[in-house]
Amino acid sequence: MKIAIASDNKKTISHHFGRALGFVVFDIQNGKVVNRDYRENIGKNSGECGSCDHSAMIRNVKDCEIVISYGMGQRIYVDLVNSNITPIVTEEKTVDEALNQFLKKQLKNRIDKLH
């Protein structure tokens, strides 16, 4: 299983999926991290409304089953679901804490934070 967590600095979770500079991607086997890398967020928002390239962002994480971010828009949430990727909107602040909570099956999905 692969999990992508939106992050600008590889430590904290980005506040917005579409504006994240990249993703920390974890390869999980038997409940343990076996690999960790970082991917640039291709298609990220340029600052103008509607400037995200959802297709490019999804292609960039298409090998991941789960995508975690602190916030995201309703449209990208639906696009991820339609691409068989489970989006999780979290209140966790750090990449490592979100990963730990996910692995313990305690990460809350705050879909009420979608905008």
N, CA, C and O atoms as a GROMACS GRO file, in nm:
protein
  460
    1MET      N    1   0.085  -0.117   0.000
    1MET     CA    2   0.000   0.000   0.000
    1MET      C    3   0.089   0.124   0.000
    1MET      O    4   0.193   0.127   0.067
    2LYS      N    5   0.048   0.225  -0.076
    2LYS     CA    6   0.118   0.353  -0.074
    2LYS      C    7   0.023   0.462  -0.024
    2LYS      O    8  -0.096   0.464  -0.057
    3ILE      N    9   0.080   0.552   0.056
    3ILE     CA   10   0.005   0.664   0.112
    3ILE      C   11   0.079   0.792   0.077
    3ILE      O   12   0.200   0.801   0.098
    4ALA      N   13   0.009   0.891   0.024
    4ALA     CA   14   0.068   1.022  -0.005
    4ALA      C   15   0.012   1.124   0.092
    4ALA      O   16  -0.109   1.133   0.112
    5ILE      N   17   0.102   1.203   0.153
    5ILE     CA   18   0.060   1.308   0.245
    5ILE      C   19   0.110   1.441   0.190
    5ILE      O   20   0.229   1.459   0.168
    6ALA      N   21   0.018   1.535   0.167
    6ALA     CA   22   0.052   1.665   0.111
    6ALA      C   23   0.139   1.744   0.208
    6ALA      O   24   0.104   1.760   0.325
    7SER      N   25   0.253   1.793   0.159
    7SER     CA   26   0.345   1.867   0.245
    7SER      C   27   0.434   1.959   0.163
    7SER      O   28   0.476   1.926   0.052
    8ASP      N   29   0.462   2.076   0.219
    8ASP     CA   30   0.552   2.171   0.154
    8ASP      C   31   0.697   2.148   0.196
    8ASP      O   32   0.790   2.182   0.122
    9ASN      N   33   0.717   2.090   0.314
    9ASN     CA   34   0.853   2.080   0.369
    9ASN      C   35   0.889   1.940   0.419
    9ASN      O   36   0.990   1.922   0.487
   10LYS      N   37   0.808   1.841   0.386
   10LYS     CA   38   0.829   1.701   0.424
   10LYS      C   39   0.805   1.673   0.572
   10LYS      O   40   0.824   1.561   0.618
   11LYS      N   41   0.764   1.776   0.648
   11LYS     CA   42   0.741   1.759   0.792
   11LYS      C   43   0.598   1.792   0.833
   11LYS      O   44   0.535   1.714   0.904
   12THR      N   45   0.548   1.907   0.790
   12THR     CA   46   0.412   1.947   0.825
   12THR      C   47   0.317   1.921   0.708
   12THR      O   48   0.359   1.918   0.592
   13ILE      N   49   0.191   1.902   0.741
   13ILE     CA   50   0.090   1.875   0.638
   13ILE      C   51   0.043   2.007   0.579
   13ILE      O   52   0.012   2.102   0.651
   14SER      N   53   0.037   2.012   0.447
   14SER     CA   54  -0.009   2.132   0.378
   14SER      C   55  -0.155   2.160   0.411
   14SER      O   56  -0.235   2.068   0.427
   15HIS      N   57  -0.186   2.287   0.422
   15HIS     CA   58  -0.323   2.326   0.455
   15HIS      C   59  -0.418   2.304   0.339
   15HIS      O   60  -0.539   2.291   0.360
   16HIS      N   61  -0.367   2.298   0.218
   16HIS     CA   62  -0.455   2.283   0.102
   16HIS      C   63  -0.390   2.190   0.001
   16HIS      O   64  -0.278   2.214  -0.044
   17PHE      N   65  -0.458   2.084  -0.034
   17PHE     CA   66  -0.408   1.984  -0.127
   17PHE      C   67  -0.359   2.046  -0.258
   17PHE      O   68  -0.249   2.016  -0.304
   18GLY      N   69  -0.440   2.133  -0.316
   18GLY     CA   70  -0.408   2.191  -0.447
   18GLY      C   71  -0.292   2.289  -0.446
   18GLY      O   72  -0.234   2.316  -0.551
   19ARG      N   73  -0.256   2.342  -0.330
   19ARG     CA   74  -0.145   2.437  -0.321
   19ARG      C   75  -0.019   2.374  -0.263
   19ARG      O   76   0.085   2.440  -0.256
   20ALA      N   77  -0.027   2.248  -0.223
   20ALA     CA   78   0.090   2.180  -0.165
   20ALA      C   79   0.204   2.176  -0.267
   20ALA      O   80   0.181   2.156  -0.386
   21LEU      N   81   0.325   2.194  -0.218
   21LEU     CA   82   0.442   2.186  -0.306
   21LEU      C   83   0.471   2.043  -0.346
   21LEU      O   84   0.530   2.018  -0.451
   22GLY      N   85   0.430   1.947  -0.262
   22GLY     CA   86   0.456   1.807  -0.295
   22GLY      C   87   0.388   1.712  -0.201
   22GLY      O   88   0.302   1.749  -0.122
   23PHE      N   89   0.430   1.586  -0.212
   23PHE     CA   90   0.372   1.478  -0.132
   23PHE      C   91   0.482   1.389  -0.077
   23PHE      O   92   0.574   1.350  -0.148
   24VAL      N   93   0.472   1.360   0.052
   24VAL     CA   94   0.557   1.256   0.110
   24VAL      C   95   0.482   1.126   0.084
   24VAL      O   96   0.368   1.109   0.125
   25VAL      N   97   0.549   1.033   0.015
   25VAL     CA   98   0.486   0.907  -0.022
   25VAL      C   99   0.552   0.793   0.056
   25VAL      O  100   0.673   0.774   0.052
   26PHE      N  101   0.468   0.719   0.127
   26PHE     CA  102   0.513   0.607   0.208
   26PHE      C  103   0.470   0.477   0.143
   26PHE      O  104   0.354   0.462   0.102
   27ASP      N  105   0.560   0.383   0.134
   27ASP     CA  106   0.528   0.247   0.092
   27ASP      C  107   0.516   0.166   0.221
   27ASP      O  108   0.612   0.153   0.296
   28ILE      N  109   0.397   0.111   0.244
   28ILE     CA  110   0.366   0.038   0.368
   28ILE      C  111   0.350  -0.110   0.334
   28ILE      O  112   0.274  -0.147   0.244
   29GLN      N  113   0.421  -0.194   0.408
   29GLN     CA  114   0.405  -0.339   0.393
   29GLN      C  115   0.396  -0.400   0.532
   29GLN      O  116   0.480  -0.375   0.619
   30ASN      N  117   0.293  -0.480   0.552
   30ASN     CA  118   0.269  -0.545   0.682
   30ASN      C  119   0.267  -0.444   0.797
   30ASN      O  120   0.318  -0.472   0.905
   31GLY      N  121   0.208  -0.326   0.772
   31GLY     CA  122   0.192  -0.225   0.875
   31GLY      C  123   0.317  -0.146   0.907
   31GLY      O  124   0.319  -0.071   1.005
   32LYS      N  125   0.422  -0.161   0.825
   32LYS     CA  126   0.548  -0.090   0.851
   32LYS      C  127   0.593  -0.015   0.726
   32LYS      O  128   0.569  -0.059   0.614
   33VAL      N  129   0.657   0.099   0.748
   33VAL     CA  130   0.709   0.179   0.638
   33VAL      C  131   0.836   0.112   0.584
   33VAL      O  132   0.931   0.090   0.659
   34VAL      N  133   0.836   0.081   0.455
   34VAL     CA  134   0.955   0.021   0.393
   34VAL      C  135   1.024   0.119   0.299
   34VAL      O  136   1.139   0.096   0.259
   35ASN      N  137   0.956   0.227   0.263
   35ASN     CA  138   1.018   0.329   0.179
   35ASN      C  139   0.943   0.461   0.197
   35ASN      O  140   0.823   0.463   0.223
   36ARG      N  141   1.017   0.570   0.183
   36ARG     CA  142   0.961   0.705   0.196
   36ARG      C  143   1.029   0.791   0.091
   36ARG      O  144   1.152   0.794   0.084
   37ASP      N  145   0.951   0.861   0.010
   37ASP     CA  146   1.010   0.955  -0.085
   37ASP      C  147   0.922   1.079  -0.096
   37ASP      O  148   0.816   1.087  -0.034
   38TYR      N  149   0.968   1.174  -0.174
   38TYR     CA  150   0.896   1.301  -0.189
   38TYR      C  151   0.877   1.330  -0.337
   38TYR      O  152   0.970   1.317  -0.416
   39ARG      N  153   0.755   1.368  -0.372
   39ARG     CA  154   0.722   1.401  -0.511
   39ARG      C  155   0.670   1.543  -0.519
   39ARG      O  156   0.590   1.586  -0.436
   40GLU      N  157   0.716   1.616  -0.617
   40GLU     CA  158   0.664   1.750  -0.642
   40GLU      C  159   0.517   1.738  -0.683
   40GLU      O  160   0.479   1.643  -0.751
   41ASN      N  161   0.436   1.834  -0.641
   41ASN     CA  162   0.294   1.837  -0.677
   41ASN      C  163   0.281   1.897  -0.816
   41ASN      O  164   0.270   2.018  -0.832
   42ILE      N  165   0.281   1.812  -0.914
   42ILE     CA  166   0.263   1.856  -1.053
   42ILE      C  167   0.117   1.896  -1.070
   42ILE      O  168   0.027   1.820  -1.036
   43GLY      N  169   0.094   2.014  -1.122
   43GLY     CA  170  -0.043   2.061  -1.143
   43GLY      C  171  -0.095   2.148  -1.031
   43GLY      O  172  -0.213   2.182  -1.028
   44LYS      N  173  -0.006   2.186  -0.936
   44LYS     CA  174  -0.051   2.264  -0.821
   44LYS      C  175  -0.105   2.400  -0.862
   44LYS      O  176  -0.076   2.451  -0.970
   45ASN      N  177  -0.183   2.456  -0.774
   45ASN     CA  178  -0.248   2.585  -0.791
   45ASN      C  179  -0.143   2.695  -0.803
   45ASN      O  180  -0.046   2.699  -0.727
   46SER      N  181  -0.163   2.785  -0.899
   46SER     CA  182  -0.070   2.896  -0.918
   46SER      C  183  -0.111   3.019  -0.837
   46SER      O  184  -0.044   3.122  -0.843
   47GLY      N  185  -0.218   3.008  -0.762
   47GLY     CA  186  -0.267   3.120  -0.683
   47GLY      C  187  -0.398   3.177  -0.737
   47GLY      O  188  -0.468   3.249  -0.667
   48GLU      N  189  -0.429   3.145  -0.860
   48GLU     CA  190  -0.555   3.191  -0.919
   48GLU      C  191  -0.662   3.083  -0.904
   48GLU      O  192  -0.633   2.964  -0.914
   49CYS      N  193  -0.782   3.127  -0.878
   49CYS     CA  194  -0.894   3.034  -0.861
   49CYS      C  195  -0.908   2.947  -0.986
   49CYS      O  196  -0.910   2.998  -1.098
   50GLY      N  197  -0.917   2.817  -0.966
   50GLY     CA  198  -0.935   2.726  -1.077
   50GLY      C  199  -0.808   2.689  -1.152
   50GLY      O  200  -0.815   2.627  -1.258
   51SER      N  201  -0.691   2.726  -1.099
   51SER     CA  202  -0.567   2.701  -1.172
   51SER      C  203  -0.508   2.563  -1.145
   51SER      O  204  -0.404   2.529  -1.202
   52CYS      N  205  -0.571   2.483  -1.061
   52CYS     CA  206  -0.521   2.347  -1.035
   52CYS      C  207  -0.549   2.258  -1.156
   52CYS      O  208  -0.654   2.269  -1.220
   53ASP      N  209  -0.454   2.170  -1.186
   53ASP     CA  210  -0.474   2.069  -1.289
   53ASP      C  211  -0.497   1.936  -1.216
   53ASP      O  212  -0.404   1.864  -1.182
   54HIS      N  213  -0.624   1.907  -1.192
   54HIS     CA  214  -0.659   1.788  -1.115
   54HIS      C  215  -0.605   1.661  -1.179
   54HIS      O  216  -0.555   1.572  -1.109
   55SER      N  217  -0.614   1.651  -1.310
   55SER     CA  218  -0.566   1.530  -1.379
   55SER      C  219  -0.418   1.508  -1.354
   55SER      O  220  -0.376   1.396  -1.327
   56ALA      N  221  -0.337   1.615  -1.362
   56ALA     CA  222  -0.192   1.603  -1.338
   56ALA      C  223  -0.164   1.565  -1.194
   56ALA      O  224  -0.078   1.481  -1.168
   57MET      N  225  -0.236   1.626  -1.099
   57MET     CA  226  -0.215   1.592  -0.958
   57MET      C  227  -0.250   1.447  -0.930
   57MET      O  228  -0.178   1.379  -0.857
   58ILE      N  229  -0.358   1.400  -0.987
   58ILE     CA  230  -0.400   1.262  -0.964
   58ILE      C  231  -0.304   1.164  -1.031
   58ILE      O  232  -0.272   1.060  -0.972
   59ARG      N  233  -0.257   1.195  -1.151
   59ARG     CA  234  -0.158   1.108  -1.217
   59ARG      C  235  -0.033   1.094  -1.130
   59ARG      O  236   0.030   0.988  -1.128
   60ASN      N  237   0.003   1.200  -1.060
   60ASN     CA  238   0.122   1.202  -0.977
   60ASN      C  239   0.112   1.108  -0.856
   60ASN      O  240   0.214   1.062  -0.805
   61VAL      N  241  -0.009   1.080  -0.810
   61VAL     CA  242  -0.029   0.992  -0.694
   61VAL      C  243  -0.114   0.870  -0.729
   61VAL      O  244  -0.170   0.806  -0.640
   62LYS      N  245  -0.125   0.838  -0.856
   62LYS     CA  246  -0.214   0.730  -0.900
   62LYS      C  247  -0.177   0.593  -0.844
   62LYS      O  248  -0.261   0.504  -0.838
   63ASP      N  249  -0.051   0.577  -0.801
   63ASP     CA  250  -0.009   0.450  -0.743
   63ASP      C  251  -0.037   0.443  -0.592
   63ASP      O  252  -0.004   0.344  -0.527
   64CYS      N  253  -0.096   0.548  -0.538
   64CYS     CA  254  -0.129   0.554  -0.394
   64CYS      C  255  -0.275   0.518  -0.372
   64CYS      O  256  -0.362   0.554  -0.452
   65GLU      N  257  -0.301   0.447  -0.265
   65GLU     CA  258  -0.439   0.413  -0.229
   65GLU      C  259  -0.504   0.521  -0.145
   65GLU      O  260  -0.626   0.537  -0.147
   66ILE      N  261  -0.420   0.596  -0.070
   66ILE     CA  262  -0.469   0.696   0.024
   66ILE      C  263  -0.394   0.826  -0.001
   66ILE      O  264  -0.273   0.825  -0.025
   67VAL      N  265  -0.466   0.939   0.006
   67VAL     CA  266  -0.405   1.072   0.003
   67VAL      C  267  -0.456   1.148   0.124
   67VAL      O  268  -0.576   1.154   0.149
   68ILE      N  269  -0.363   1.206   0.200
   68ILE     CA  270  -0.398   1.278   0.322
   68ILE      C  271  -0.358   1.424   0.308
   68ILE      O  272  -0.247   1.455   0.263
   69SER      N  273  -0.448   1.514   0.346
   69SER     CA  274  -0.420   1.657   0.345
   69SER      C  275  -0.497   1.722   0.460
   69SER      O  276  -0.592   1.665   0.512
   70TYR      N  277  -0.454   1.841   0.497
   70TYR     CA  278  -0.522   1.916   0.602
   70TYR      C  279  -0.652   1.978   0.549
   70TYR      O  280  -0.746   2.000   0.625
   71GLY      N  281  -0.655   2.005   0.421
   71GLY     CA  282  -0.774   2.062   0.359
   71GLY      C  283  -0.770   2.041   0.209
   71GLY      O  284  -0.664   2.026   0.150
   72MET      N  285  -0.888   2.041   0.148
   72MET     CA  286  -0.899   2.031   0.002
   72MET      C  287  -1.038   2.071  -0.040
   72MET      O  288  -1.131   2.077   0.042
   73GLY      N  289  -1.052   2.099  -0.167
   73GLY     CA  290  -1.181   2.136  -0.222
   73GLY      C  291  -1.266   2.013  -0.252
   73GLY      O  292  -1.215   1.902  -0.269
   74GLN      N  293  -1.395   2.034  -0.257
   74GLN     CA  294  -1.491   1.927  -0.286
   74GLN      C  295  -1.462   1.862  -0.421
   74GLN      O  296  -1.473   1.741  -0.435
   75ARG      N  297  -1.426   1.943  -0.523
   75ARG     CA  298  -1.403   1.888  -0.657
   75ARG      C  299  -1.288   1.789  -0.661
   75ARG      O  300  -1.302   1.680  -0.717
   76ILE      N  301  -1.173   1.824  -0.601
   76ILE     CA  302  -1.060   1.731  -0.604
   76ILE      C  303  -1.090   1.608  -0.518
   76ILE      O  304  -1.045   1.498  -0.550
   77TYR      N  305  -1.165   1.626  -0.412
   77TYR     CA  306  -1.206   1.512  -0.328
   77TYR      C  307  -1.283   1.411  -0.414
   77TYR      O  308  -1.253   1.291  -0.411
   78VAL      N  309  -1.380   1.459  -0.488
   78VAL     CA  310  -1.462   1.372  -0.573
   78VAL      C  311  -1.376   1.311  -0.684
   78VAL      O  312  -1.390   1.193  -0.716
   79ASP      N  313  -1.288   1.391  -0.743
   79ASP     CA  314  -1.201   1.340  -0.850
   79ASP      C  315  -1.109   1.229  -0.798
   79ASP      O  316  -1.086   1.130  -0.868
   80LEU      N  317  -1.057   1.243  -0.678
   80LEU     CA  318  -0.974   1.138  -0.618
   80LEU      C  319  -1.056   1.011  -0.597
   80LEU      O  320  -1.012   0.902  -0.633
   81VAL      N  321  -1.174   1.025  -0.539
   81VAL     CA  322  -1.262   0.910  -0.517
   81VAL      C  323  -1.292   0.840  -0.649
   81VAL      O  324  -1.287   0.717  -0.658
   82ASN      N  325  -1.324   0.918  -0.752
   82ASN     CA  326  -1.354   0.861  -0.884
   82ASN      C  327  -1.233   0.794  -0.948
   82ASN      O  328  -1.248   0.714  -1.041
   83SER      N  329  -1.114   0.825  -0.899
   83SER     CA  330  -0.990   0.763  -0.947
   83SER      C  331  -0.946   0.648  -0.856
   83SER      O  332  -0.832   0.600  -0.866
   84ASN      N  333  -1.035   0.604  -0.768
   84ASN     CA  334  -1.009   0.494  -0.675
   84ASN      C  335  -0.896   0.525  -0.577
   84ASN      O  336  -0.821   0.435  -0.537
   85ILE      N  337  -0.884   0.651  -0.538
   85ILE     CA  338  -0.790   0.694  -0.435
   85ILE      C  339  -0.874   0.748  -0.320
   85ILE      O  340  -0.962   0.832  -0.341
   86THR      N  341  -0.848   0.702  -0.200
   86THR     CA  342  -0.924   0.747  -0.084
   86THR      C  343  -0.861   0.873  -0.026
   86THR      O  344  -0.749   0.868   0.024
   87PRO      N  345  -0.932   0.987  -0.033
   87PRO     CA  346  -0.880   1.110   0.028
   87PRO      C  347  -0.921   1.117   0.175
   87PRO      O  348  -1.033   1.083   0.212
   88ILE      N  349  -0.828   1.162   0.257
   88ILE     CA  350  -0.855   1.183   0.399
   88ILE      C  351  -0.817   1.326   0.434
   88ILE      O  352  -0.706   1.371   0.406
   89VAL      N  353  -0.910   1.397   0.493
   89VAL     CA  354  -0.886   1.534   0.541
   89VAL      C  355  -0.866   1.524   0.692
   89VAL      O  356  -0.953   1.477   0.764
   90THR      N  357  -0.751   1.568   0.737
   90THR     CA  358  -0.715   1.547   0.877
   90THR      C  359  -0.693   1.678   0.952
   90THR      O  360  -0.673   1.784   0.893
   91GLU      N  361  -0.698   1.668   1.083
   91GLU     CA  362  -0.663   1.781   1.170
   91GLU      C  363  -0.519   1.771   1.219
   91GLU      O  364  -0.468   1.863   1.282
   92GLU      N  365  -0.454   1.658   1.190
   92GLU     CA  366  -0.315   1.641   1.233
   92GLU      C  367  -0.228   1.745   1.164
   92GLU      O  368  -0.255   1.784   1.050
   93LYS      N  369  -0.126   1.789   1.232
   93LYS     CA  370  -0.040   1.895   1.178
   93LYS      C  371   0.086   1.842   1.110
   93LYS      O  372   0.138   1.904   1.018
   94THR      N  373   0.136   1.725   1.157
   94THR     CA  374   0.262   1.675   1.102
   94THR      C  375   0.241   1.547   1.022
   94THR      O  376   0.149   1.469   1.046
   95VAL      N  377   0.329   1.528   0.925
   95VAL     CA  378   0.326   1.410   0.839
   95VAL      C  379   0.339   1.284   0.924
   95VAL      O  380   0.262   1.190   0.908
   96ASP      N  381   0.437   1.283   1.014
   96ASP     CA  382   0.462   1.163   1.094
   96ASP      C  383   0.345   1.128   1.186
   96ASP      O  384   0.312   1.010   1.203
   97GLU      N  385   0.282   1.229   1.246
   97GLU     CA  386   0.169   1.200   1.335
   97GLU      C  387   0.050   1.149   1.255
   97GLU      O  388  -0.019   1.057   1.300
   98ALA      N  389   0.023   1.205   1.138
   98ALA     CA  390  -0.087   1.156   1.055
   98ALA      C  391  -0.060   1.011   1.013
   98ALA      O  392  -0.151   0.928   1.016
   99LEU      N  393   0.063   0.982   0.975
   99LEU     CA  394   0.098   0.845   0.937
   99LEU      C  395   0.080   0.750   1.056
   99LEU      O  396   0.022   0.643   1.040
  100ASN      N  397   0.128   0.789   1.173
  100ASN     CA  398   0.114   0.705   1.292
  100ASN      C  399  -0.033   0.679   1.326
  100ASN      O  400  -0.071   0.566   1.356
  101GLN      N  401  -0.115   0.784   1.320
  101GLN     CA  402  -0.258   0.768   1.348
  101GLN      C  403  -0.324   0.677   1.243
  101GLN      O  404  -0.410   0.595   1.277
  102PHE      N  405  -0.284   0.693   1.117
  102PHE     CA  406  -0.339   0.608   1.012
  102PHE      C  407  -0.303   0.461   1.037
  102PHE      O  408  -0.390   0.373   1.029
  103LEU      N  409  -0.177   0.435   1.067
  103LEU     CA  410  -0.133   0.298   1.089
  103LEU      C  411  -0.201   0.234   1.210
  103LEU      O  412  -0.220   0.112   1.213
  104LYS      N  413  -0.239   0.316   1.309
  104LYS     CA  414  -0.311   0.265   1.426
  104LYS      C  415  -0.462   0.262   1.402
  104LYS      O  416  -0.539   0.226   1.490
  105LYS      N  417  -0.503   0.299   1.279
  105LYS     CA  418  -0.645   0.304   1.240
  105LYS      C  419  -0.723   0.403   1.326
  105LYS      O  420  -0.840   0.381   1.358
  106GLN      N  421  -0.656   0.514   1.364
  106GLN     CA  422  -0.719   0.615   1.448
  106GLN      C  423  -0.725   0.753   1.381
  106GLN      O  424  -0.764   0.851   1.444
  107LEU      N  425  -0.687   0.761   1.254
  107LEU     CA  426  -0.689   0.890   1.184
  107LEU      C  427  -0.833   0.925   1.146
  107LEU      O  428  -0.898   0.851   1.073
  108LYS      N  429  -0.880   1.038   1.196
  108LYS     CA  430  -1.016   1.082   1.168
  108LYS      C  431  -1.021   1.152   1.033
  108LYS      O  432  -0.934   1.233   1.001
  109ASN      N  433  -1.124   1.120   0.955
  109ASN     CA  434  -1.145   1.185   0.825
  109ASN      C  435  -1.248   1.297   0.845
  109ASN      O  436  -1.366   1.271   0.865
  110ARG      N  437  -1.199   1.420   0.840
  110ARG     CA  438  -1.284   1.538   0.865
  110ARG      C  439  -1.339   1.594   0.735
  110ARG      O  440  -1.303   1.704   0.694
  111ILE      N  441  -1.427   1.518   0.670
  111ILE     CA  442  -1.483   1.566   0.543
  111ILE      C  443  -1.567   1.693   0.561
  111ILE      O  444  -1.600   1.759   0.463
  112ASP      N  445  -1.600   1.725   0.685
  112ASP     CA  446  -1.672   1.850   0.711
  112ASP      C  447  -1.582   1.972   0.684
  112ASP      O  448  -1.632   2.084   0.676
  113LYS      N  449  -1.451   1.949   0.668
  113LYS     CA  450  -1.357   2.059   0.640
  113LYS      C  451  -1.340   2.083   0.490
  113LYS      O  452  -1.266   2.173   0.451
  114LEU      N  453  -1.408   2.005   0.405
  114LEU     CA  454  -1.399   2.030   0.261
  114LEU      C  455  -1.458   2.166   0.229
  114LEU      O  456  -1.549   2.214   0.296
  115HIS      N  457  -1.405   2.228   0.126
  115HIS     CA  458  -1.457   2.359   0.086
  115HIS      C  459  -1.481   2.362  -0.064
  115HIS      O  460  -1.525   2.464  -0.117
   0.00000   0.00000   0.00000
